[in-house]
């Protein structure tokens, strides 16, 4: 369900955010602090939410999606949860399913397998 208003994250959204922040990665501590008391706005039918951090402490992340998790939907297809960061500030928790079908039910937080994406290779300017 889409919403025009920002609201506190529900228990599942908060638990998925916490799960994505369970393991260390560059910028994690700052993102964690940004998301304390944050507000969210549902932006699509899959349950993706725009994030409005309470604190704007810049996180030095290595890429715009520093952490991701995956778990299986009730139909067995894989669902992904991606935390997007823009200019050092967490701005989106995105959910999508591999086959593009609607998500039946977001899995319990403990079922999500967290992955930290590798840093991009250095470009010519950083050599």
N, C-alpha and C positions, 0 to 999 in steps of 0.2 A: 504494500500500500504506500503510495507516494504521499509526502507531506510537505506543506508549504512552510511550516514552522519548525524551528529548531527546538529540540527537546533533550532531556537527559537520555543517554543510551539505555536500552533495555538490558535485562540481565544477560541474554545471549550475546548481544553486541559487545557488551563490556567484557564478557568472558573470552570472546574470540580476540578482542584487542589485547587482553592480558596474556592470552596464549601466544600471540604473535611476538610479544615482548618478553617471553620467558627466558630466552637464551640470548647471550651477548652478541651484539653486532655493532659496528661503528654508528654512533648517534642514538643508540637505544635509550640510554639514560635520559637524554634531553627529550626524546619523543615521549617517554614514559611520563616525564614531568609535564610536558605539554598537554597530555591527555587526562591528567588528573582533573576531574570536574568538567570535562569537555561537554559540549552539546553536539547533537547529530541531527541530520535531516535526511530522511529516506528519499533516494533519488531514482530508484527503479524497482521493478516488480521482483527482482531477485533479492532485494533487501540491502543493496549497497547503500552506504550512507556517506554524505559529506560530513566532514569533521570540522568543528569549530573549537580549536584549543582555547583553553582559558589563559594559558601563558604562551608567550611567543619567544621562546628560547630557541635560538637557531641550533639545529642538529646537523652535524657534519656527517652526512651519509655518503656512501660511495656511488649510489645510483638512486633513481626516483622511486624504485620499489625495493627497499632494503630487506624486507622479510615477506614471506609467503607461507601459506599452509594449505594442505589439501586433505580431504576426507571424502568418504563415499556417501552419496545420497541413498535414500531408501531403495531406489531402483538399481543401485550398484554403480552408477556413473560417478565420476570424480567431480567434486566441487572444489573450487579454489577460492581462497580468501587472500587478497593482496592489500598491503598497507602502502598507500601512495604518499610520497613526501614531495612538496613543491617549495623550492627556495628555503629548504631547511625546516619546513613546518608540515606536520602531518595534516593531510587535507582530504583523504578519501579512504574508506574501507570498502573494497570492491569484492563482490561475490559473483562468480560465474561458473557455469557447468561446461565440461569438455564438449559435450555434444550439442550445446546450445538450447537444449530443452529446458523447460521451467524447473526450478529447484522445488522438489517435493517437500523437503524438510531440512533445515540446516542441522548438521550433526551436533551432538554434545561436544563441548569444548575439549574434553580430554581425548577425543577421537581424531582431532586435527594433528597432522604431521607437519611440523614447522621446518622450513628450509630458509636459509639465508642465501640469497643469490650471490654468486661470485662477483668480485669487483671486475669492471671492464678492463681490458688490457690497456696499458698506457699508449696514448697516441703519440704522434711525432712531436707534438709541442712539449710533452713531458719528458722527453728523453734527454 
